Amino acid sequence: MLKRIVLSTLIILMMPLSGCSSTASQITPAAANPVVEPTALTEANSITREIVDLAGRKVVIPTNPQRVAAMTGPSYEMVFMLGGHNRIVMTKSGHTTNYPVALMLNPDLATYAGIGANPSSSVNIEEYLKQDIDLVIYYLNDNELKKFAAAGVPAVVLTLNVSPFATVEEVRNLTLDEYIHNTTAAVGILADILGGDAIAEYEGWRRYNEEKIRMLDERTRGLSEDQLKTVYWGNTWGENILSSYTLMNRYYEVRLAGGKLLGPELGGNFPEITAEQLYAWDPEIILVDNHGNYPQLVMEDMLKEGSKWASLRAVQNKELHRIPAGVFFLDKGTTITLMLVWLATVIQPELFSDINLIEEIQYYYKEFYEFELTNEQAQKIIDGWYKRAEDEPDL
C-alpha cells in the first residue's frame, strides 16, 4: 500500500500484547509462559532472525516471510491493512467468503487456501507443509504450537485466547498510555515481522489510534457515575443473548466510550449469565456481538411483540446495537479504535454529536486501505455487513 508517511526510525517498547522488534517486554501484565520454539527452517528461508511475539515467546522467523498462513480471527485483516495481502496463501476457512468488505477490497481472498482453525482444534501439519508455509499466525495453544516447531514451521502468537488480566481492578488501573500500547502492540509486532512498507503503515495507523483514544478519554473521563450509561455486551451463540464477556475483557473500552459495563467478573471466554441477572441489571444499552451465529435473529427475537425481554429498558427504547463488521469484525484486530468511536456515538450521542460516523469510516478506509467507500457501503459496515458460512465459529 502506497503511503505518504516517510519513516526513518521506529522504536517500539513492547508490552504484554506485542513485540515489534527483536526484543520485547510482556503486555500489561505479563501474558503467558513461553512454549517450544521452532527448531528448523527450510533452506529457502535460511536467513532468519528472532522476534518476541504477543505471548512473550521467542521465535526464530524468516527475515522476509513470503508465504504466510493467517489462521486466527483478526490475523488476515491485520496483514492486509499492513499491505501484506500478496504474502498470504492460507487463512481460516470462512474468512475467504464471510466478509463482503474484505472481498470487495481484495478479490484474491476467495482464492486463498482455507482450513478450519480455532483455539482448541488439532493442527494437521501436512496442510501447512503442502502449501510451503514459511510463517504461521496461530493461537496460544501449547500442544499445537509444538507441532509447528517440530515441523520447522515458525508460528507466532498475535492474539491471546484469554484475558491477560487476573482481576477487574487490574483493568481499571490501566493508564491510558498502557491501554494505547496494549491496543496497538500486536499490529506493531506484525509490522516488524513483515518489514518494509508495513512499518510506515503501522506508524500512521498508530497515530490515528492514539489521537482517537485520547479524544474519547478527554470527553468522558469527567462523567459522573450517574452520567455513565449502563451497557450489557452479549454474545450470540445461536440466539442466546445471555452469553457474555467478563468485565476484564471489555470494561476499559466501554468506560472510554462513556458507559459502565455490566457483566460477570469471572468466567471463561464467554461466561453465561441468567435471565434473572439480566432483568436485575436492566441495562440502558445492549450490544449484540457477532461472535457465534446470528445476531440479527437475536435482536429480532428481543424486539418482537410479546418477547420475554420486553420489560428491559434497552428493548423498550430500542437501544439494541449490533457490533459493526468490515474487513473483519470492528471490535477486533486493527479496527478496535474505530469501533470505539462508533461505540461512543451509541452510548453518549450528545457528547459525540459532532462525529459523522459515515465520514469517519470513509476516512479510515481511504487512509488505511486506500479504498473509497460509498455512503451506502459505510452504512452497511455500521449495520454489521457479514455473511456467515454454515458451521464456522469465528474466534
N, C-alpha and C positions, 0 to 999 in steps of 0.2 A: 504494500500500500504506500503510495507516494505521500509524503508529508512535508509540511513547511518547517518542521522543527529540526534544527541542527544541534546535535548533541556532541559535546566534546568529552565530558566526563560524567559518569553516573555512579554514585556511591549509595548503596542501599544497605541500611542497617537491618538485619533480618531478625524477626521475632517469630513466635510460635507458628505463624501461618506461612512464612515464606523464607526463602533464602534465595537471593538474587545475585549471588556471586559465588566464588569458590569456597567462601566461609560464611557461616550463618549462625545466628543465635536462634533460640526457640521462639515460638509465638508467645503471646501472653495469656496464661502461663505456659510452661513447657508442655508440649503436646503429647508425645508418645515415645516409647523406647525404640531405639534403632532396631532394625531387623537385618537379616543377612544381606550383604551387598552382592552385586553381580561379580562373578569370578572370571569371566572371559568375554571377549568381544570378537566378532568376525574380523577377518583380515581387512576387509573393506573399510572397517571403522576402527583401525588400529590407532589412529590419532585420537587420544582421549584426554579427559580432564575430570576432576572430581567436583561435584556440587553437593550442596546440602538441601534436601527437599523440605517440604512443609512440615513433615513429621520429625525433622531433625536427623534423618538418615543420611549418611554419606554414601553417595552413589557415583560410580565411575560411568561416564556417558561419552558418546562420540562428541568431538569438538563441534561438529557441524551435522547434527542428525537430519536425515533427509526422508526417512520412512517411519512416520510416527503413527502409533495406534492410540487414539484418544478415546479411552474407554469409560471414564467417569462422566457423570451427568453434564457438568458445565465445561468439560475439557475441550471438546470440539470448538465451542464458541470462543473460548479463550485463545486457542491457537489461531482461529480465523480472524479475530479482532486484531491480533498482533501481526497479521499479514502472512501467516504460515499455512494457508489453506492448500497450497501446492505440495506441502510435505505430508499431508495426512493421506494414508492409504487404507486405514481401518478405523472404524468407530463403533459405538454401541448400536446394536440393531434397534430400529425405531427412530434413532436420531437422523438417519438418512432420509426419512419420509415424514416425520411427525411435525416438523416446524416449517410452515409455509414461508415465513420470512427468511429463514436460513436458505431454503431452496431458491427463493427469489434472488437473494444476494449471491448465491453460489450454486448454480445448477449442477455442477460437478458432484455435489454432495450425494446425489442419488446414485452415483456410480461407485462410491466407496464401498469396500467390503464391510459388512456389518455382522457382528456376532453378539450373542447375549452376554451381559456382564452386569453384576450388581455386587454389593459389598460381601455377600455370603456365597456367591456362586463359585463353582470349581473351574479353574483355568484349564483349557485344552491347549497346551503349549504348541501343539502341531499347527494350529490355526495361525499362530503368530510366526512360526518358522516358515510356513508356506508362503507368507507374504513378505518374507525377508525384512521383518521389522527391526529397526535399529534403536527405537526408543518407545517405551510404553508409558502412558499416563494411567495409573491404576489406583485402586482403593487401598486403604491401610488395612490389609489383611495379611498377617504374617505368613500363614501357610502358603497362600497363593503367590506372594512376592518371592518366596523361596524357590518356587518353580521357575520363575523368570530368571532368578540368579543362577540356578543350576544349569539352565539352558544358555547362559551367557547373553541374555537379552536384558539390557538395562531397563528398570522400571522405577519411575519416580511417583511420589505421592504429592498431589496438589490439592486434594480435598480430604478433610477429616470426616470420618463417618459419625463421630460423636463429638459433643462439645468438649473443648479443651479445659473448660472451667469446672471446678468442683462444686461451687455454690453460686447462688444468685448474687450474693454480696460481692463476689469477685467481679462479676459482670458490671454491677452498679458502680464499682470503684474504679473502673477503667477510666483513664484520662482520655480526652478527645484525641490527643496525638497517638495514643496506643490504639484506639479504635480505628483511626485512619490507617495506621500501619497494618493492623490485622486485616482490614478490608482490602488492602491493595497488595499484600505481601505475596500471595500465590501467583498473581499475574507478574509480579516482579521476578520471581524465580523463573517462571516460564520464559519471560523476555530474555533473561540471561542465558537460558538453555538454547533458545533459538538464535540469539545473537543478531548482529547486523542491524537492519532497519527496525527490528522488533523492539530494540532498546529505546529508540526515539519514540516509537509508538507508545510504549509504556510511559515514558516521561510525560507526554502530553495528556495521556489518559489519567495519570495520577494527579496531575494538576487540576483537572476537571473534578475529580473525586474530592480532593481536599477543599476546593472552593465551595462546592455544593454542601458538603458536610458541615463546614464551618458556618455557612449561611443558615442552615437548618438549626444548628446549635444556638446561634445568636438570637434567633427569633423565638425559640421555645424554652430556652433554659430558665427564663424568668417566670414561666407559667406556674400558678399555684396548683396545689393538689386538686382543687375544685375545678380548675380550668382544663386539666388533663382529661381527655375523653377516654372512657374505658373501652378496651379493644380485646376481642377474642379472635385468635388466629386458628382456624380449623383446617385440618387436612381432610381430603376426600377419598378415603379408601372405600370404594363403592359409593354409597350415598350416605356415608356416616360422617356427620359434622363433628362428632364427639372425639374423633382422633385429633390430637393437637400437637403442640410443641411444649417442651419445658420452658420455664421463664428464662433459663440460661441461654436459650437459643435465639430468641427474638426480642428480649426485653430492651436492649440498648437501642435497637432500630426504632421500635415503637415510641420510646421516650424521645428520641431525636425528632420524630415527626409530630410530637405534641400529644402523645397518648400514654396510657397506662395499661400494660399488657396483663391480661387475666389468663392464668394457666397454672398447671401443676408445677411445683418447684423441682420435683424429681421424677424420674421415669426413664424409659428407653428413648429411642429416636422419636417415636410418635406415641406418647402415652395417651390413653383414652380416659376421658372423664365421664361422669354420669350425667344423664339428662337433668337430674335434680340439681347438680352443681351448676350447670349452665343457666338454669332458671334462677338459682340463687344469685349468681353473678349479674345476670340481666345486662349484658354489655350494651353500650350505646352503638358500637360498630362491630360487625362480624366480617372478618376477612376469610375468603374461601380459597384455599390453596389449590394449585394444580396437581400436587402430588396425588398419586393414586389413580382414580379413574375419571369420573365425570362431574366436574364442579358445577356445570350448568344445571345438571339434574338436581344437585343438592340445593341450589338456590331456588329452582322452580318448586321443589318439594316444600321448602321452608316458607315460601311466599304464597302457596296455593290456598284457596279458601278452605277453612276448616283444618289447617295444618296444626299439629300438636305444638308447633313453635309460635303460634300466633300471638301469644301474650308477651313475647320478648320485645323489648324496646327497639332493637335493631330491625326486627321484622316489621313491626308496626310503622317505623319511619323509613322503611326500605333502605336501610343502611347495611346492605349485604354487598360486598365488593370482591370480585374475583381478581386474583393476582394477575397482572398483565403478562403477556408472553411475546417475545420477539424471536431473535435467533436462538434463544433459549428462554426459560422462564426468567422474568425480570428480577426475581429476588435471589438469583444465584449467579455465579460466575462474574463476568465483568460489569454487569448491569445493576448490581445491588444499589449503588448510589442513585441511579436513575429511578429505580423502584422507590427509594426513599423520598425522592421529590414527588412522585405520584402519591405516595402514602401521606405525605404532609398535606397535600391538597384535599385528600379524603378526610383526614382526621381534623384538620384545622383550616377549613376552606376560607374563612375570613382572613386569617393570618397570612395566607398564601394566595390571596386573590389576584396578585399581580403576575402570577405564573400561568402562562398559557402552555398547558401540558402538550398539546399537539405540536406547538413550535419547539418545545424543549426536546421532544422525541425526534423531531425532524433534524434539529441541530446535532443531536448526539449521533444519529445515523450518518449524517453527512460528514461530521468530523472524524468519526472513528471507524466507519465502514465505507466512506466515500460513496454513499448511495443516497439519492434524494427521494424521500418518501412523499407520497401524496397525502393530503389531509385524510382521505379515506383509509389509506394504509396505516397511518399513525393511529387512527381511531381503532382500527382492528387490533393493533398491538395492545392498546389500553383495555380492550374488551377480552383479551386473552386468546389471541389467534393461534390455534393449536389443533392438530388433528391426530388423535391417538391411534397407533396401531394396536390391535387387539392383543391382550395378554402381555403387554410390555410395560412393566413397572419402571418408573423413572426415579432414580435415586442419585 
